[in-house]
Amino acid sequence: MSSSSSLELAPTDAVLTLITKSYPSTIPSTVHASASSGQSTLTLSDGSTVTGTNTIATHLSSTVFPADKHGYTPLDIAQIDQWLSLTGPGSLTDGVVDQLNLHLKDKTSILGTKPSIADVVCYARLKDLAKGWSAEQRVGGANGGRRYLLRWLDWVQNSPIIGLKLEEGEKLVVDVDEVGTVVRGEDDGAGEKKAKKGKGKEKAVEAGEGVVDKAKGAVKAAAEKIGIVGKDEGAGKKEKQPKKEKQPRAPAKKEEPAGPSPIAIDLRVGFIEKCIPHPDADSLYVSTIQCGDTEPRTVCSGLRNHIPLDEMQQRYVVVVCNLKPVKMRGIMSAAMVLAASPRLKEGETDDHKGPIELVAPPAGSKAGEKVYFEGYQGQPEAVLNPKKKIWEAVQPGFTTTADLEVGFDVVATAGAVTAAVGAEGVRRLVTESGGACTVKTLVGAVVR
């Protein structure tokens, strides 16, 4: 099908209508679409079909936004898939809209600064919805409404790197004075360059004025020396002032280093592709876990006597990804699976009897998705230094609540850990998409 041909699409498929209108050259000539069972279906030249808006959009993404040009990481791809799913028909709730608004608070695009098919798809699904928002929903309330989402919608519809083909009348009307402009990205570069250039000019002017002042001073001094200046100006030599004794400089005040923080721990959603018993250790499993890296990680875990092997297959877990890799009975383990066990009572010893329950990320999580305690979001350490004992200081605060959610209680660390900004209390362990991590039955448990 040539780029000038039109596609027969499902009547409500605004997403594919926008894609085919804006990027006609990305639709291969051997592909056509039809409204089959209410869903659009692309039939490829080899006879295979691609059905469903999200799947078709992902299929076309490689030509609309080539990965080699934009440098997508596995985590980027997981985020794209996540937001396509969350904003799909039947899933696009007010909660999801608010999640996306919060996600975009400090981002230009859904991936931060990189454009992606997720920006196009989510724009098509949210633009008409945003038209019906009240002033309170748009920019009101204690949290400022959905201003970040509106700012992003305006960026998507006008950005040359997204390249949507829209008439002015088709665009969402956004008041940039209310919602702000782009945080980072293509529009920032020119402004930053101008600002730097302007600062450079100011410094040059200041430097020039300084040179002129110095030159005037030198001329005046020379004139005084040979008696050209007037009597009032040159009369008499200035008496030398006694040198002031230098006061000893006060020693620089050392700032006390902040204590360890859960921010340092690299927690992610992991997907167990395969798990087998360790060949040389009766208590260990050896799992192959996808954590969002280029390759899956090999992880040894002491769960063999507590969790059946079939429950360790093809499931999502929460993984600590920046502990220093260690060899466990001949096999190098590159991460740790988080699990909960009952808290020991006074006088009890840890005899590893259990029960033990795996920490589960919320439904819809993707491998590699970041996990963090509320109030402790930030950049984790690349690898935890064993000498600094960060994990040992932070881990005692890991617990479970009466709602079976995993949380962090800074009080349990006996003041060794920096408290989160804001309210006191237990901070939930959540994914980037906003859902809480949970256990099956254990309340007040130890998590490690």
C-alpha positions as CSV (number, residue, x, y, z in Angstrom):
1,M,0.0,0.0,0.0
2,S,1.5,3.4,-1.0
3,S,1.7,6.2,1.5
4,S,-1.2,8.0,-0.2
5,S,-3.6,5.0,0.4
6,S,-6.0,5.1,3.3
7,L,-6.4,2.3,5.8
8,E,-9.7,0.8,6.9
9,L,-9.6,1.0,10.6
10,A,-11.8,0.1,13.5
11,P,-14.2,3.1,13.9
12,T,-12.8,4.2,17.3
13,D,-9.2,3.6,16.6
14,A,-7.9,7.2,17.0
15,V,-4.4,5.9,17.7
16,L,-3.8,4.2,14.4
17,T,-5.7,7.0,12.5
18,L,-3.2,9.5,14.0
19,I,-0.2,7.2,13.2
20,T,-1.1,6.5,9.6
21,K,-1.9,10.2,9.0
22,S,1.3,11.5,10.6
23,Y,3.7,8.8,9.4
24,P,2.3,7.4,6.2
25,S,5.8,6.3,4.9
26,T,6.2,3.9,7.9
27,I,3.3,1.7,6.7
28,P,4.8,-0.9,4.4
29,S,3.3,-1.2,1.0
30,T,2.5,-4.9,1.6
31,V,0.5,-4.2,4.7
32,H,-3.2,-3.5,5.0
33,A,-5.5,-3.0,8.0
34,S,-9.1,-4.1,8.5
35,A,-11.7,-3.7,11.2
36,S,-11.9,-7.3,12.4
37,S,-14.0,-8.0,15.4
38,G,-13.8,-4.4,16.3
39,Q,-10.0,-4.5,16.4
40,S,-7.6,-3.3,13.7
41,T,-5.5,-6.0,12.2
42,L,-2.4,-5.6,10.1
43,T,-1.7,-8.4,7.6
44,L,1.9,-8.7,6.7
45,S,3.4,-9.8,3.4
46,D,4.2,-13.3,4.8
47,G,0.6,-13.8,5.7
48,S,1.0,-13.4,9.4
49,T,-1.2,-10.8,11.2
50,V,-0.6,-8.3,13.9
51,T,-3.8,-7.5,15.9
52,G,-4.7,-4.9,18.4
53,T,-3.7,-1.2,18.6
54,N,-0.9,-1.6,21.1
55,T,0.7,-4.5,19.2
56,I,0.4,-2.7,15.8
57,A,1.8,0.5,17.3
58,T,4.8,-1.4,18.8
59,H,5.3,-3.1,15.4
60,L,5.4,0.3,13.6
61,S,7.6,1.9,16.3
62,S,10.8,0.7,14.8
63,T,10.2,2.8,11.7
64,V,8.6,5.8,13.4
65,F,11.3,6.1,16.1
66,P,14.2,3.8,15.1
67,A,15.8,2.3,18.2
68,D,19.4,2.8,16.9
69,K,18.7,6.5,16.6
70,H,17.1,7.1,19.9
71,G,19.1,4.5,22.0
72,Y,16.3,2.8,23.8
73,T,17.3,0.6,26.7
74,P,15.5,-2.5,27.9
75,L,13.9,-0.3,30.6
76,D,12.8,2.2,28.1
77,I,11.1,-0.5,26.1
78,A,9.5,-1.9,29.3
79,Q,8.1,1.6,30.1
80,I,6.7,2.0,26.6
81,D,4.9,-1.3,26.9
82,Q,3.7,-0.4,30.4
83,W,2.1,2.9,29.4
84,L,0.5,1.5,26.2
85,S,-1.1,-1.2,28.4
86,L,-2.2,1.2,31.2
87,T,-3.8,3.7,28.8
88,G,-5.6,1.0,26.7
89,P,-9.4,0.7,26.5
90,G,-10.9,-0.4,29.8
91,S,-7.7,0.5,31.7
92,L,-7.7,4.3,31.4
93,T,-9.0,5.3,34.8
94,D,-8.7,8.6,36.7
95,G,-6.0,6.8,38.7
96,V,-3.9,6.0,35.6
97,V,-4.3,9.6,34.3
98,D,-3.1,10.9,37.7
99,Q,-0.2,8.4,37.7
100,L,0.9,9.6,34.2
101,N,0.6,13.2,35.3
102,L,2.9,12.6,38.3
103,H,5.3,10.6,36.1
104,L,5.6,13.6,33.8
105,K,6.3,16.1,36.6
106,D,10.0,16.3,35.7
107,K,10.0,14.9,32.2
108,T,9.5,16.3,28.7
109,S,8.5,12.9,27.2
110,I,7.3,9.7,28.7
111,L,10.8,8.4,28.6
112,G,12.3,11.6,30.0
113,T,13.7,13.3,26.9
114,K,13.6,10.6,24.2
115,P,10.5,10.6,21.9
116,S,8.7,7.2,21.5
117,I,5.6,5.6,20.2
118,A,4.2,5.8,23.8
119,D,4.0,9.6,23.4
120,V,2.0,9.3,20.2
121,V,-0.4,6.6,21.5
122,C,-1.0,8.2,24.9
123,Y,-1.6,11.6,23.3
124,A,-4.2,10.1,20.9
125,R,-6.0,8.5,23.9
126,L,-5.9,11.5,26.2
127,K,-6.3,14.5,24.0
128,D,-10.1,14.3,23.7
129,L,-10.4,13.3,27.3
130,A,-8.5,16.4,28.4
131,K,-10.9,18.6,26.5
132,G,-13.6,17.7,29.1
133,W,-11.6,18.5,32.2
134,S,-12.8,21.3,34.5
135,A,-10.5,24.1,35.5
136,E,-10.0,22.4,38.8
137,Q,-8.9,19.2,37.1
138,R,-6.6,21.0,34.8
139,V,-4.6,23.2,37.1
140,G,-6.5,23.4,40.5
141,G,-6.3,21.7,43.8
142,A,-3.5,21.3,46.3
143,N,-1.4,19.3,43.8
144,G,-1.8,21.7,40.9
145,G,-4.2,19.5,39.0
146,R,-3.0,17.7,35.8
147,R,-0.8,20.6,34.7
148,Y,2.2,18.3,33.9
149,L,0.0,16.1,31.7
150,L,-1.3,19.2,29.9
151,R,2.2,20.6,29.4
152,W,3.2,17.2,27.9
153,L,0.2,17.1,25.6
154,D,1.0,20.5,24.3
155,W,4.6,19.4,23.7
156,V,3.6,16.3,21.8
157,Q,1.2,18.1,19.5
158,N,3.8,20.8,18.6
159,S,7.1,19.1,18.9
160,P,9.1,18.7,15.6
161,I,10.8,15.6,16.9
162,I,7.4,13.9,17.4
163,G,6.2,15.3,14.0
164,L,2.4,14.8,14.3
165,K,0.4,16.1,11.3
166,L,-2.3,18.1,12.9
167,E,-4.3,21.1,11.8
168,E,-4.5,23.9,14.4
169,G,-8.2,23.1,15.0
170,E,-7.4,19.5,15.9
171,K,-5.0,20.5,18.7
172,L,-5.8,20.7,22.3
173,V,-5.9,24.3,23.5
174,V,-3.4,24.6,26.3
175,D,-2.5,27.8,28.2
176,V,1.3,27.6,28.7
177,D,1.1,30.4,31.3
178,E,-0.9,28.0,33.5
179,V,1.0,24.8,32.9
180,G,4.5,25.9,32.1
181,T,6.7,24.9,29.2
182,V,9.0,22.1,28.3
183,V,11.2,20.9,31.2
184,R,14.0,19.4,29.2
185,G,14.5,18.4,25.6
186,E,14.8,20.0,22.2
187,D,13.4,23.4,23.2
188,D,15.8,23.8,26.1
189,G,19.0,23.7,24.1
190,A,18.6,26.9,22.2
191,G,17.5,28.8,25.4
192,E,20.4,27.4,27.4
193,K,22.9,28.4,24.6
194,K,21.4,31.9,24.5
195,A,21.6,32.2,28.3
196,K,25.2,31.0,28.3
197,K,26.1,33.4,25.4
198,G,24.4,36.3,27.3
199,K,26.3,35.5,30.4
200,G,29.5,35.3,28.4
201,K,28.9,38.8,27.0
202,E,28.2,40.2,30.5
203,K,31.5,38.7,31.8
204,A,33.3,40.2,28.8
205,V,31.8,43.7,29.5
206,E,32.7,43.4,33.2
207,A,36.3,42.3,32.3
208,G,36.6,45.2,29.8
209,E,35.4,47.7,32.4
210,G,38.0,46.3,34.8
211,V,40.8,46.8,32.3
212,V,39.8,50.4,31.7
213,D,39.6,51.2,35.4
214,K,43.1,49.7,35.9
215,A,44.5,51.7,33.0
216,K,43.0,55.0,34.5
217,G,44.6,54.2,37.8
218,A,48.0,53.6,36.2
219,V,47.9,56.9,34.3
220,K,47.0,58.8,37.4
221,A,49.8,57.2,39.4
222,A,52.3,58.1,36.7
223,A,51.1,61.7,36.6
224,E,51.4,62.1,40.3
225,K,55.0,60.7,40.1
226,I,56.2,63.4,37.7
227,G,54.2,66.3,39.3
228,I,51.6,66.9,36.5
229,V,48.6,66.6,38.7
230,G,47.3,69.5,40.7
231,K,48.5,70.4,44.2
232,D,45.4,69.2,45.9
233,E,45.5,66.0,44.1
234,G,49.2,65.2,44.3
235,A,50.3,67.0,47.5
236,G,51.9,65.0,50.2
237,K,52.6,61.4,50.4
238,K,50.2,59.1,52.1
239,E,51.5,57.8,55.3
240,K,52.0,54.1,55.4
241,Q,49.4,52.4,57.4
242,P,50.6,49.8,59.8
243,K,50.0,46.4,58.5
244,K,47.1,44.6,60.0
245,E,47.9,41.4,61.6
246,K,46.3,38.5,59.8
247,Q,43.8,36.8,61.8
248,P,44.1,33.0,61.8
249,R,41.6,31.6,59.4
250,A,38.9,29.6,61.1
251,P,39.0,25.9,60.1
252,A,36.4,25.0,57.5
253,K,33.4,23.4,59.2
254,K,33.0,19.9,58.2
255,E,29.5,18.9,57.3
256,E,28.4,15.8,58.9
257,P,27.7,13.1,56.2
258,A,24.1,12.0,55.9
259,G,23.4,8.5,57.0
260,P,22.7,5.6,54.7
261,S,19.4,5.8,52.8
262,P,17.1,3.3,51.0
263,I,17.8,5.5,47.9
264,A,21.1,3.7,47.6
265,I,19.5,0.3,47.1
266,D,18.8,-0.6,43.4
267,L,15.4,-2.3,43.7
268,R,13.7,-3.5,40.5
269,V,11.0,-5.7,39.2
270,G,12.4,-9.0,38.0
271,F,10.9,-11.8,36.0
272,I,12.1,-15.4,36.7
273,E,12.5,-17.1,33.3
274,K,13.7,-20.4,34.8
275,C,14.6,-21.8,38.2
276,I,16.5,-25.0,39.0
277,P,17.9,-26.6,42.2
278,H,21.5,-25.7,42.8
279,P,23.6,-28.8,41.8
280,D,25.9,-28.5,44.9
281,A,23.7,-27.0,47.6
282,D,20.5,-28.6,49.1
283,S,19.1,-25.2,50.3
284,L,19.7,-23.1,47.2
285,Y,17.8,-22.4,44.0
286,V,19.6,-21.0,40.9
287,S,17.3,-18.7,38.9
288,T,17.6,-16.9,35.6
289,I,16.0,-13.5,36.1
290,Q,15.3,-10.7,33.7
291,C,15.9,-7.4,35.5
292,G,15.8,-5.0,32.6
293,D,19.5,-5.4,31.7
294,T,20.8,-6.6,28.2
295,E,21.1,-10.1,29.5
296,P,19.3,-12.0,32.3
297,R,21.0,-12.3,35.7
298,T,21.9,-15.6,37.4
299,V,20.7,-15.4,41.0
300,C,21.2,-17.9,43.9
301,S,18.6,-17.8,46.6
302,G,18.1,-19.9,49.8
303,L,14.5,-20.6,49.2
304,R,14.7,-24.3,48.2
305,N,13.3,-25.6,51.5
306,H,10.5,-23.0,51.7
307,I,9.0,-22.4,48.2
308,P,8.1,-25.2,45.8
309,L,10.1,-25.2,42.5
310,D,7.0,-24.8,40.4
311,E,6.2,-21.5,42.2
312,M,9.6,-20.2,41.2
313,Q,8.9,-20.4,37.5
314,Q,7.7,-17.6,35.1
315,R,6.8,-15.1,37.8
316,Y,7.5,-11.5,38.8
317,V,9.5,-10.8,41.9
318,V,11.3,-7.8,43.5
319,V,15.1,-8.0,43.2
320,V,18.0,-6.1,44.8
321,C,20.3,-5.5,41.8
322,N,23.4,-3.6,43.2
323,L,24.8,-5.9,45.9
324,K,28.3,-7.0,45.1
325,P,28.1,-10.3,43.2
326,V,29.2,-13.3,45.3
327,K,30.0,-16.9,44.5
328,M,27.6,-19.4,46.1
329,R,28.8,-23.0,46.0
330,G,30.6,-22.4,42.7
331,I,27.9,-20.3,41.0
332,M,28.2,-16.5,40.8
333,S,25.0,-14.8,42.0
334,A,24.4,-11.3,40.7
335,A,21.3,-10.2,42.6
336,M,19.0,-11.1,45.5
337,V,15.3,-11.9,45.5
338,L,13.3,-10.1,48.2
339,A,11.3,-12.4,50.5
340,A,9.4,-12.0,53.8
341,S,9.6,-14.2,56.9
342,P,8.1,-13.9,60.5
343,R,9.9,-11.5,62.8
344,L,11.8,-13.3,65.6
345,K,10.4,-12.9,69.1
346,E,12.6,-12.1,72.0
347,G,14.8,-15.1,72.8
348,E,14.2,-16.8,69.5
349,T,17.1,-17.7,67.1
350,D,16.9,-17.7,63.3
351,D,16.6,-21.4,62.6
352,H,15.3,-20.8,59.0
353,K,12.1,-22.7,59.6
354,G,10.0,-20.2,57.8
355,P,7.4,-19.7,56.5
356,I,8.8,-17.5,53.7
357,E,6.8,-15.5,51.1
358,L,8.2,-13.8,48.0
359,V,7.6,-10.1,47.7
360,A,5.3,-9.6,44.7
361,P,5.2,-6.4,42.5
362,P,1.7,-5.1,41.5
363,A,-0.1,-6.6,38.5
364,G,1.0,-5.1,35.2
365,S,4.6,-4.6,36.4
366,K,7.4,-5.1,33.8
367,A,10.8,-6.5,34.2
368,G,13.4,-3.8,34.9
369,E,10.8,-1.4,36.3
370,K,12.2,0.7,39.2
371,V,11.0,0.0,42.7
372,Y,11.5,2.4,45.6
373,F,10.1,3.4,49.0
374,E,7.9,6.4,48.9
375,G,9.9,9.5,49.9
376,Y,13.1,7.8,49.0
377,Q,13.1,8.0,45.2
378,G,16.5,8.8,43.6
379,Q,19.6,7.5,41.9
380,P,20.9,4.3,43.6
381,E,24.5,3.3,43.9
382,A,26.0,1.4,41.0
383,V,27.3,-1.3,43.4
384,L,27.0,-1.1,47.1
385,N,30.4,-1.0,48.8
386,P,30.5,-3.8,51.4
387,K,32.8,-1.8,53.6
388,K,30.2,0.9,54.1
389,K,27.5,-1.5,55.3
390,I,24.7,0.4,53.6
391,W,22.5,-2.7,53.1
392,E,23.1,-3.9,56.7
393,A,22.0,-0.4,58.0
394,V,18.9,-0.1,55.8
395,Q,17.5,-3.6,55.7
396,P,16.3,-3.7,59.3
397,G,13.7,-1.1,58.3
398,F,12.1,-3.4,55.7
399,T,8.8,-4.7,57.0
400,T,5.2,-5.6,56.1
401,T,2.1,-3.8,57.1
402,A,-1.4,-4.8,58.3
403,D,-2.5,-4.3,54.6
404,L,0.2,-6.9,53.6
405,E,2.2,-4.2,51.8
406,V,5.9,-4.0,52.0
407,G,7.2,-0.8,53.7
408,F,10.2,0.9,55.2
409,D,10.1,2.0,58.9
410,V,13.1,4.3,59.6
411,V,12.4,3.8,63.4
412,A,13.4,0.2,63.1
413,T,16.9,1.2,62.0
414,A,17.6,2.8,65.4
415,G,18.3,6.1,63.8
416,A,21.1,4.8,61.6
417,V,19.3,5.7,58.4
418,T,18.3,9.1,57.0
419,A,14.6,9.8,57.4
420,A,12.5,10.5,54.3
421,V,11.3,14.0,53.6
422,G,7.7,14.7,54.7
423,A,5.4,12.8,57.0
424,E,6.5,10.2,59.5
425,G,5.5,6.6,59.4
426,V,6.1,3.5,57.3
427,R,6.8,4.3,53.6
428,R,5.3,1.8,51.1
429,L,7.4,0.0,48.5
430,V,6.0,1.0,45.1
431,T,6.8,0.7,41.5
432,E,7.3,3.6,39.1
433,S,3.8,3.1,37.8
434,G,2.5,3.6,41.4
435,G,1.3,0.2,42.6
436,A,2.4,-1.3,46.0
437,C,4.5,-4.4,46.5
438,T,2.9,-7.0,48.7
439,V,3.1,-10.4,50.4
440,K,0.5,-13.1,50.8
441,T,-0.2,-13.4,54.5
442,L,2.7,-12.2,56.7
443,V,2.1,-9.0,58.8
444,G,5.0,-7.3,60.6
445,A,7.5,-9.5,58.9
446,V,11.2,-9.1,58.2
447,V,11.9,-8.5,54.5
448,R,15.3,-9.4,53.1
